[in-house]
Amino acid sequence: MTDHFPDGFLWGAATAAYQIEGAHNEDGRGESIWDRFSHTPGKVFEGHTGDRACDHYHRWQDDIKLMQELGLQAYRFSIAWARVLPQGHGKVNQKGLDFYSRLVDGLLDAGIVPYATLYHWDLPQALQDRGGWPARSTAEAFAEYADVASRHLGDRVASWATLNEPQVSADAGYLQGRHAPGHTSLAEMMATTHHLLLAHGLAVPVLRRNAPQAQVGIVLNLQPHVPASARAADVRAARVGDAMQNRRFLDPLAGRGYPDEVLAQYDGPRDFVQAGDMEMIAAPIDYLGVNHYFRTVHRSADTPDEEVTTPVGSHKTEMGWEVYPPGLEEILVRLHKDYSFPAYYVTENGAAFADTVSEDGQVHDPHRVEYLRNYLHHAQRAIDAGVPLKGYFAWSLMDNFEWAWGYSRRFGIVYVDYETQTRIIKDSGRLYTRIIKENRVISN
Ligand code: FCB
């Protein structure tokens, strides 16, 4: 194993619009489902909202300086659909576009490569009012949005991702109700899955037309699903878990249709799949973005109820997610073996820990330091095993609004004091700077 990452390996950090921007009602921005959800009592931890968040909408220039200080080579951000098209389609809000245009120019001036994600969960509320993702018209509106965004930014954005983690949009948003819009319907979840994939498929040719030199891909949350034992019930539970989380999206993207295990979950009408959809969804992509945090170990009781467990004795983050660094290598190697997409990026990886500012004014986060090192070690092993992994984005550039957890979970390599909006680079951020500079995992 070589000591260094390949030449040209891209080091970045990631954020998402609703989690950092704030300015929820400025410059013509429309309402999104996350504004509505976070303002609904009981939905988000202690009633937190993204109204102000990290105030990045006003502090983006300082935040670019912070990225420079960290030595980032790339920045993955998302565009708020409702800033660009307040109603989700139709009338364009020029001021919204101008914000992203300034941001992209600022990044380029700073020598940082812009990686844009079109949809990181913040559907315009106006589209939700017309049926949301269970409605096919939302996929069509997404293609319109992709057109507007890429016509204005396509000449400068190096890489486009259509969607972030459609599995979470579909399941947390429309089945479990723990994310916006907070619905709990299996039928809606199934239609949402398909319409998200269709939205991606409709957007790919639009992005290629408007941004011929850019890379086009999609970001999925992917992880190993392993059985707790060799018992048939555990093995089956792990297979279903893998199908529901990973293959539900990977197989259609690879032109293989929906897995049987997914279709078996639902015996309602499937007329949301129309002729030609599956071909559209399988449009070739340039890269697959992999968000990876943890693996899932399945232990199935002898009853039909499946229990998902974290192995005894394992370390967990503040999210309760198991720290299991080999999982990153395992998922990357498996993806390449089973699907061989042309390239991969780790588009998110990171950990929440209860950080505090020490008396010396610094934020010492030894667990995140260890997490970063160990996961990167396994990213490197995946490269050595032949996976064309081209870059890594830490989640997150800075602490932010962690969805239903509000501000109670800190994932940043930079600490944010939400009262004063002061940013403090954590020890993990300082380590990351050295890793980037040396292009290798530094062990001390
Ligand atoms: C991912 C999301 C991201 C962040 C991290 C912790 O699922 O894409 O916005 O919430 O988890």
Residues whose N, C-alpha, C, O or C-beta is under 5 A from the ligand:
A	BS01	FCB	A16 E165
